[in-house]
């Protein structure tokens, strides 16, 4: 009987720790330089301005970008953190630059995806393929 009580206490404590350690992301923690493996850079400033450099047009759809262009995308603009809503189950960083706008999913580690460190990513093609254009904070 005593071992069942100890087991129950351990399980309940573990669940409580897991639930309360899942903290939502806040905008300030995304400020900084984010880099992709292909040399692309996104700089998110604390004042909500941003710079995008060397983004691959084959991997990212930008609203004002001519899909036929092969030139890397460079520009400046603003960014904001978007909470999950009925259209997306992820937190997103929305970039609105002079080259157009695009969302980046905020993904973390762990079962819920809400554990740090974060990465910013966009799906390339079908999301079910899990082919991602990923940016990591430097």
C-alpha positions in Angstrom: 0.0 0.0 0.0 2.8 2.4 0.9 4.6 1.8 -2.4 1.4 2.6 -4.3 1.1 5.9 -2.5 4.7 6.8 -3.2 4.2 5.8 -6.9 1.1 8.0 -7.1 2.9 10.9 -5.5 5.8 10.6 -7.9 3.5 10.4 -10.9 1.4 13.4 -9.8 4.5 15.4 -9.0 6.0 14.7 -12.4 2.8 15.7 -14.2 2.6 18.9 -12.2 6.2 19.7 -13.0 5.7 19.0 -16.7 2.5 21.1 -16.9 3.9 24.1 -15.0 7.3 24.1 -16.7 5.7 24.7 -20.2 6.0 28.5 -20.5 4.7 30.3 -23.5 7.2 32.1 -25.7 7.4 35.9 -25.3 8.5 38.3 -28.1 11.6 39.6 -26.4 13.3 36.2 -26.4 13.2 36.2 -30.2 15.2 39.4 -30.6 18.6 38.6 -32.1 20.2 37.0 -35.1 18.8 33.8 -36.6 20.7 31.8 -39.2 19.8 28.9 -41.5 22.3 26.3 -42.7 22.4 27.8 -46.2 23.7 31.2 -44.9 20.3 33.0 -44.8 20.0 35.4 -41.9 17.0 37.0 -40.1 17.7 39.7 -37.6 14.8 40.5 -35.2 15.3 43.7 -33.3 13.7 44.5 -29.9 11.9 47.5 -31.4 10.0 45.0 -33.8 12.1 46.0 -36.9 13.9 43.2 -38.8 16.3 42.6 -41.6 16.3 39.5 -43.9 19.4 38.6 -45.8 20.1 35.9 -48.4 16.8 33.9 -48.0 16.4 31.2 -50.6 13.4 31.9 -52.8 13.0 28.2 -53.6 12.4 27.5 -49.9 10.2 30.4 -48.8 7.2 32.1 -50.3 7.2 35.8 -49.9 4.0 37.6 -50.8 5.6 40.2 -53.1 8.3 37.9 -54.5 8.2 36.9 -58.2 8.2 33.1 -58.0 10.3 32.9 -61.1 13.2 34.8 -59.6 16.3 32.9 -58.5 17.8 35.9 -56.6 18.2 35.6 -52.9 15.7 37.7 -50.9 17.1 40.7 -48.9 15.1 43.4 -47.2 14.0 45.2 -44.1 10.7 45.6 -42.3 8.8 44.7 -39.1 8.0 41.5 -37.2 5.5 40.4 -34.6 4.8 37.3 -32.5 1.4 35.7 -33.4 -0.3 33.5 -30.8 -1.9 30.1 -31.9 -5.3 30.7 -33.4 -8.0 28.8 -35.4 -5.7 29.0 -38.5 -2.5 27.7 -36.9 -1.7 25.6 -33.9 1.8 27.2 -33.6 3.1 30.4 -32.4 4.5 32.3 -35.4 6.8 35.1 -36.1 5.2 37.1 -39.0 7.8 39.1 -41.0 6.4 42.0 -43.1 9.4 43.3 -45.1 9.7 45.5 -48.1 10.0 42.3 -50.2 6.7 40.9 -48.9 5.4 39.1 -45.9 5.8 35.5 -44.6 5.2 33.5 -41.4 7.8 31.5 -39.5 6.6 28.8 -37.1 8.1 28.9 -33.6 9.1 25.3 -32.6 10.7 24.1 -29.5 11.7 20.8 -28.1 9.9 18.3 -26.0 6.5 16.7 -26.2 4.6 19.9 -26.4 7.1 21.8 -28.5 7.2 24.6 -25.9 10.6 23.9 -24.4 13.5 26.1 -25.2 15.7 26.4 -27.3 13.4 27.7 -30.0 13.9 27.4 -33.7 12.0 29.4 -36.4 11.0 27.4 -39.5 8.8 27.3 -42.5 7.5 24.2 -44.2 8.9 23.5 -47.7 6.1 22.0 -49.7 3.7 19.6 -48.0 3.8 20.0 -44.2 3.3 16.3 -43.8 6.7 15.7 -45.3 8.3 17.7 -42.4 10.8 19.3 -44.8 11.7 22.5 -43.0 13.7 25.7 -43.7 15.1 26.1 -40.2 16.6 29.2 -38.5 18.5 28.9 -35.2 19.4 31.7 -32.9 23.1 32.6 -32.8 
